[in-house]
């Protein structure tokens, strides 16, 4: 049994397709298939079977998968640890963030970090907070900016709270002006643009509407952040969004929501018990130090810096 064979097996198990797994691993599909067969021969049992929907795990494959994942992750961590010895002259960070944080907080921080450590490569995964926490749990990310609180199946993640941000109602700037503050109840019967499943903003908005005693009217649903904002600009409806995403959207107006006030807490998260690569530790510390050095007017009225424990 070889590490590379286990890596190929984990890749196929993740996407349930030999061709896509080979592409992801950067090898030819026959090479990947040959190594999987060699692994099965070494173990004396079939691990994968093809069916109408693609590839399925056998009982032996199901038993091997969690161990294989852990071995592959441990080997990757060992390789990165050795690279870290080079004193941050080279290395890689697998970083996740929600679209609003990529557009706002993260872009400037990555620029600062890359200026300081030009040899460090940063791979960014953009997605909803729930998607990112799943990637963290599966060892596919080193560090991610996510929204807390976490769900029960995400408790093996360790979080550092960094910011609290107000959520606002986004509406077209050329539409009739709304009051500067509106209660959540004011969203009743107002057409709304809603994020896809997996976005914490969708859950927050739906829960707030239900708590106010009504089911929201969804004009459009299923979009990512940029699509949602563009739909609002086109006049299809309003949307509940983080305040920071509207700073670069002059065609949109922000209205503060209250009774109750809606907000979200942003945290840096990684897998509990894992030793973070030195590169990820440096990025985390750099971001926290930069935020701590900001003056109140630089942070803005809608962002609150949280004390790091």
WOSUL-V834566 format. One line per field, one symbol per residue. ss: DSSP state (H for helix, E for strand, C for the rest). psi: psi as a letter, one per 20 degrees, with the letter a starting at -180 (. if undefined). A space follows every 10 residues. Layout:
BEGIN
ss: ???
psi: ???
END
This chain:
BEGIN
ss: CCHHHHHHHH HHHHHCCHHH HHHHHCCCHH HHHHHHHHHH HHHCCCCEEE ECCEEEECHH HHHHHHHHHH HHHHHHHHHH HHHHCCCCCC EEEEEEECHH HHHHHHHHHH HHHHHHCCCE EEEEEECCHH HHHHHHHCCC CCEEEEEECC CHHHCCEEEE EEEEEEEEEE EECCCCCCCC EEEHHHHCCC CEEEECCCCH HHHHHHHHHH HCCCCCCEEE EEECHHHHHH HHHCCCCEEE EEHHHHHHCC CEEEEEEECC CCEEEEEEEE ECCCCCCHHH HHHHHHHHHH HHHCCHHHHC CCEEECCCC
psi: pqghghgggh gghgilpggh ggghikrqgh gggghghhgg hhikqphqqp ahidpqprhh ghhhghgggg ggghgghggh hghhhjkjhr aqpopqqqgh hgheghghgg ggghhhmiip pooppprqgh ghhghghjji qgqqorpqqr rhjjijqpqo phqppqqrop rphjrpprrh pqqhhiipjp pqpqrrqiph hggggghggh hikqpqoogq qjrrghgghh hghijiarqo rqhhiihkni iqqpppprmq pprqppqpqr ppiqopqhgh gggghggghg ghiqqghhhq hipppqpp.
END
